């Protein structure tokens, strides 16, 4: 019986991924990553990369390899990699599911798998060949295993945590913030079972973590040494200042298809007309009131979805929007769920991992012109918090009692999203 419902879940997962791939569009950075991956396989580490110095080898390498696998073609663009990406995620999800089900009950598996492996908001990131699709394939299933399995050896815990951090950093250098939540998790796991960790060799644990990191980041450093004369894996950091400029200019950003043409859709702030030299991080320090408005809106934009797909069609931008409602409910109940989760002594390490991941994800989006995909890991944490709330009778009682407030929050989010749409002149 277990095998049947597991197969049914993954069949539904595959159907959703292929549906997203079939109805989606191929545009912009997707072409950059695919073509760069093809060049990497053809030219080796000397491959041409327009963004060498702040983008890494791993993402185009994954796309270059997956592009070699025959698959159906998308409508319009004729690209096949969105289907291959969907198949790859199903494959790693099945492996992660089987691993967890061998060690945990079906109930615990579902409490973690549904908000992570079968979450439509997260799955929608997979078919677009961007950094987020590699995070979904490489990091998210490992996070699922790390969270769902309660008992494992210290070596497995450190190895998994180091692998998630190293992959995230190699996929996108700015994702280094993920190291702190996972360090908190490991520290709390040590505190939860000190006898088991005392038996493990500290030197071997350190060597394991360092070895995983070096193995993944070394190719990036070698490529930078050849191209830019430095072992620094991400030597070009001007993009940080650029993000500050975008954050002052825009509440959020989307790539919009209108009348068959692609354009950048900028949700302008009232401070877009400031001189360029004032659009820096100093703006937030010197203008307290506007800074609060910008930070809150950036964080909100990273956790609330007005569309599912990465590239947006004009017809998808609606004030009455089911996706805003659903993501708002996840946010509202996710916060309540994480608060309860952190108070559970048996699950505190996992609760603190998710809570710190949410806080740092929000910090990551607070000063940038946000695309919803930037807040993906924060939304994952909230989805798990909401699932934990629904997974127990006491939690479901909290859901019932908080339903009016959660619905009121969803209505406010609809109104706020409508206000952003109404005040954006490009729509």
HULIN-V603441 format. One line per field, one symbol per residue. phi: phi as a letter, one per 40 degrees, with the letter a starting at -180 (. if undefined). burial: 1 if it has 24 or more other ideal C-beta (glycine too) atoms within 12 Angstrom, else 0. Layout:
phi->???
burial->???
//
This chain:
phi->.dccccccccccccccccccccccbbafcdcdccccccccccbgccdcacbdhbbbccccccccccccccacbccgcgcbcdccccccccccccccccccccbbccccdccbcccbcbcccccccccccbdccccccccccccdccccccbacdcccccccccccccccccadccddcccdcccdcccccccbccccccccccccccccccccccccddccccccccbgacccbccbccccccccccccbcaaacbbbfgbcacbbccccbccccdcccbccdcccbccdccdccccccdccbbbcaccccbcdcccbccbcccccccccccccccccccccccdcbcccccdcccccccccccccbbccbdcccdcccccccccccccccbdcccccdcccddcccccccccdccccccccccccc
burial->0000010011001101111111011111111111111111000010101001111111111111111000100100101111111111111111011011100100011111111111111111111111111111111111111111100101111111111111111111111111111111110111010000000100001001100110011011101100100000110000000011111111111111100001011111101100000011101100000110011111111111111111111001100010111111111111111111110100111111111111111111111111111111111111111111111000100110010001001100110110011001001
//
